[in-house]
């Protein structure tokens, strides 16, 4: 397996782990939106220029910034600042998508309530 494939897998493994952590925290009573933001803010994949550039390469949500903020331009004084901002929105959306898929799957796995009369 190439380094490129490993890095791609590392990215998506991190997305899935982060989504799982968020789900656990939300199940413990924490606010969903706050936990998504806190889990993604400051991630390796968003704060380092080289990793943020890879995030933009691997993400399924490269337009996430514009989806949330609208407009035509991105604030920033240099390339690194801009790519980190874009990567933050993209990573957060990837984690959010993974979180909602995981949550839906867990809800579908819950057993049906017992004690209900069948037939009448």
C-alpha positions in Angstrom: 0.0 0.0 0.0 1.4 3.4 -0.9 1.9 6.3 1.5 -0.9 8.1 -0.3 -3.3 5.3 0.4 -2.2 5.1 4.1 -2.7 8.9 4.5 -6.2 8.6 2.9 -7.1 5.8 5.2 -5.7 7.7 8.2 -7.9 10.7 7.4 -11.1 8.7 7.1 -10.2 6.6 10.2 -9.8 9.9 12.1 -13.2 11.1 10.8 -14.9 7.9 11.9 -13.2 7.9 15.4 -14.1 11.5 15.9 -17.7 10.8 15.0 -17.8 7.9 17.4 -16.4 10.0 20.2 -19.0 12.7 19.5 -21.8 10.0 19.6 -20.6 8.8 23.0 -20.5 12.3 24.4 -24.0 13.1 23.0 -25.3 9.9 24.5 -23.9 11.1 27.8 -26.0 14.2 27.6 -23.7 16.7 25.9 -24.9 19.1 23.2 -24.6 17.6 19.7 -23.5 20.9 18.0 -21.0 21.8 20.7 -19.5 18.4 20.6 -19.1 18.4 16.8 -17.4 21.7 16.9 -15.2 20.9 19.9 -14.1 17.6 18.4 -13.1 19.1 15.1 -11.7 22.4 16.2 -7.9 22.1 16.6 -7.7 18.7 14.8 -4.4 17.8 13.2 -6.3 17.7 9.9 -7.2 21.3 10.2 -4.4 23.2 11.9 -1.3 22.2 10.0 -1.0 23.5 6.5 0.2 20.2 5.0 -2.6 18.2 6.7 -5.2 20.9 5.8 -4.2 20.6 2.2 -4.6 16.8 2.4 -8.0 17.3 4.1 -9.1 19.3 1.1 -7.8 16.5 -1.2 -9.6 13.7 0.7 -12.8 15.3 1.9 -16.2 14.6 0.4 -17.2 18.2 1.4 -14.8 20.6 -0.3 -17.5 23.2 -0.7 -18.5 23.0 3.0 -17.3 26.6 3.8 -19.4 28.1 1.0 -22.4 25.9 2.0 -22.3 27.4 5.5 -20.9 30.9 4.9 -22.0 31.7 1.4 -20.2 34.3 -0.6 -17.5 34.1 -3.2 -14.3 34.7 -1.2 -12.6 33.3 1.8 -11.0 35.5 4.4 -7.3 35.1 5.0 -4.0 36.8 4.5 -2.1 33.9 3.1 -2.6 30.4 1.5 -2.0 28.5 4.8 -4.7 30.5 6.6 -7.2 30.0 3.9 -6.6 26.2 3.5 -6.9 25.7 7.2 -10.2 27.5 7.3 -11.5 25.5 4.3 -10.2 22.3 5.9 -12.0 23.1 9.2 -15.4 23.3 7.5 -14.7 20.3 5.3 -13.5 18.1 8.2 -16.4 19.2 10.4 -18.8 18.2 7.6 -17.1 14.9 7.1 -17.3 14.2 10.8 -20.9 15.4 10.9 -21.9 13.1 8.0 -20.2 10.1 9.7 -21.8 11.0 13.0 -25.3 11.0 11.6 -24.7 7.8 9.7 -23.4 6.1 12.9 -26.3 7.5 15.0 -28.9 6.3 12.5 -27.2 2.8 12.4 -27.2 2.6 16.2 -30.9 3.7 16.4 -31.8 1.0 13.9 -30.0 -1.6 15.9 -32.0 -0.9 19.1 -34.3 -3.8 20.0 -38.0 -3.2 19.7 -39.8 -2.5 23.0 -40.9 -5.6 24.7 -44.2 -6.2 26.4 -46.4 -5.1 23.5 -49.3 -7.3 22.7 -49.2 -8.8 19.3 -52.6 -9.3 17.7 -55.7 -8.9 19.6 
